[in-house]
Amino acid sequence: MQPLVFPSFADVAAAAERIDGHAHRTPVFTSRTIDAEIGAQVFFKCENLQRTGSFKFRGAFNALAKFDPQQRKAGVVAFSSGNHAQGIALAASLLNIPATIVMPYDAPAAKVAATQEYGARVVFYDRYTEDREQIGRSMAQEHGMTLIPSYDHPDVLAGQGTAAKELHESVGELDALFVGLGGGGMLSGTTLATRELAPKCRLYGVEPEAGNDGQRSFKTGSIVHIDTPDTIADGAQTQHLGNYTFPIIRDGVNDILTVSDAQLIAAMKFFAQRMKMVVEPTGCLGLAAIRQVKEQLKGQRVGVIVTGGNIDVEKYVELLKR
Ligand SMILES: *Cc1c(COP(=O)(O)O)cnc(C)c1O
């Protein structure tokens, strides 16, 4: 096996140039209510307002913008029923690259429709009998397409790091930064940006309690695999960190915290009521975490990356009523 070549801050900076003019430079919002509650100054980087509704567009666009002419012609394949699918679909259509997304038959109709509306071809598989990675890989092999995974890829994670780069550049020195964690594309990219631009800033990954593989991996020093966790944070239902993302996280993150689904719902309600924002459960990981550890944040400047806002309206209403 060839040794992995890890990306560095230079790759995040290059990604920022590539996505400039294509991805939104998302706003940073504050709330006096949350500042009073936490006893700190809190800065929310709002990736729920990114194109396609999550930060995934950053990494997708960066990866596809680096394709050579042959790769562009053959196209991209991705397997995802969530935000990565929409990020790839829009990035591919902007760059005139054909995209195929492999999704389970029982994926929410709204997500299938959104992906198709961005111009991607959707291929279905049976999640109980078929292996989507296998399907993605064999399609890539047969048709010369390039497979772009949702987190474990140098160009994807470098692209995700551009959100933290923007945050550090726009708000100045932070004492602590909280980032939702699934497979670690966002957190590893954020690590590269933060260790370069704000070396003294403490950095925390936040996982759903039911899926604490990242926390266990961080503690034990090797990648822990788990079954698909049962949580409303569907963007963090990953089973393990990646070969690229884990070493970067292990070496550069201060700690990994977990929060419950009930804490995520409380955070969703806060965003809706106080900040007039629709944030999906996974996007609430950071806010839920700062509420949990507020005693350690008194008087500090704290960043939170609000990672996404895609949720079915019916589901959203149901969760807010709980
Ligand atoms: C994908 C995703 C995450 C987790 O990102 P990773 O790079 O897999 O760690 C968090 N929040 C939202 C909204 C996402 O779409």
PDBQT file of the ligand as one rigid body, heavy atoms in Angstrom, charges set to zero:
ROOT
HETATM    1  C1  LIG A 401     -21.604  15.510   7.212  1.00  0.00    +0.000 C 
HETATM    2  C2  LIG A 401     -22.123  16.343   8.298  1.00  0.00    +0.000 A 
HETATM    3  C3  LIG A 401     -21.511  16.389   9.559  1.00  0.00    +0.000 A 
HETATM    4  C4  LIG A 401     -20.319  15.526   9.912  1.00  0.00    +0.000 C 
HETATM    5  O1  LIG A 401     -19.230  15.800   9.080  1.00  0.00    +0.000 OA
HETATM    6  P1  LIG A 401     -17.993  14.818   8.952  1.00  0.00    +0.000 P 
HETATM    7  O2  LIG A 401     -17.085  15.479   8.004  1.00  0.00    +0.000 OA
HETATM    8  O3  LIG A 401     -18.517  13.493   8.452  1.00  0.00    +0.000 OA
HETATM    9  O4  LIG A 401     -17.430  14.655  10.314  1.00  0.00    +0.000 OA
HETATM   10  C5  LIG A 401     -22.017  17.254  10.510  1.00  0.00    +0.000 A 
HETATM   11  N1  LIG A 401     -23.108  18.019  10.261  1.00  0.00    +0.000 NA
HETATM   12  C6  LIG A 401     -23.725  17.995   9.068  1.00  0.00    +0.000 A 
HETATM   13  C7  LIG A 401     -24.914  18.845   8.878  1.00  0.00    +0.000 C 
HETATM   14  C8  LIG A 401     -23.255  17.168   8.038  1.00  0.00    +0.000 A 
HETATM   15  O5  LIG A 401     -23.891  17.148   6.861  1.00  0.00    +0.000 OA
ENDROOT
TORSDOF 0
